[in-house]
Amino acid sequence: MVTANNDGSVHDNPTGWVADHIRAYVETGGKRGHVYQGRRSLLLTTRGRRSGLLRRTALFYGEDGGRYLLVASNGGAAEHPAWYLNLSADPDVTVQVGADEFAARARTATPEEKPPLWRVMAEMFPLYDTYQRKSERDIPLVILERAAP
């Protein structure tokens, strides 16, 4: 599990609606926020690759055989989202799904793994296909696997 900063703080995504979503999720132990806009979401905490600070964001997720799936779409932007760059630098993350908070290890799906997992995610959120079509980068699909206790 990602350990807290020296002062115990976790820095939430500063985007207003995302910060509100995270706040509701945390304050209610996932009762509010786990389902967001009709889709399941989780909270992902990574360690900033440059700052070393803990960074938390909310993301839609899918599941495959006990693993959690994320798409690093960044809305189809030319750059990867910061959370993806952070977990690429340090794959040990903390995840909260509903009330369940646990340590996990993140990795990018291999080219062989990605197509069926992408379908899982695009069926849940069809805009992922739109984002991939408009982006020049290959949008990563991230697999989160629960760390051994």
VENKARA-V707739 format. One line per field, one symbol per residue. ss: DSSP state (~ for helix, > for strand, _ for the rest). phi: phi as a letter, one per 30 degrees, with the letter a starting at -180 (. if undefined). burial: b if it has 9 or more other ideal C-beta (glycine too) atoms within 8 Angstrom, else e. A space follows every 10 residues. Layout:
# VENKARA-V707739
ss=???
phi=???
burial=???
This chain:
# VENKARA-V707739
ss=__________ >>___~~~~~ ~~~~~~~___ ____>>__>> >>>>>>>___ ___>>>>>>> _>>>__>>>> >__~~~____ _~~~~~~~~_ _>>>>>>__> >>>>>>>>__ ~~~~~~~~~~ ~~~~__~~~~ ~~~~______ >>>>>>___
phi=.ddddecidb cdeddedddd ddeddddchi dcjdcbhibd bbcccccedc diddbbbcbd bbbahicccb cddhiiddcd dedddddddb ddbcbbcidd cadbccaded edddedddde ddddbededd ddddcdcddd ccccceddd
burial=ebebbeeeeb ebbeeeebbe bbbbbbebeb eebbebeebb bbbbbbbbbe eebbbbbbbb bbbbeebbbb bbbbebeeeb bebbbbbbeb ebbbbbbeee ebbbbbeebe eebbeebbeb bbeebeebeb bbeebeeebb bbbbeebee
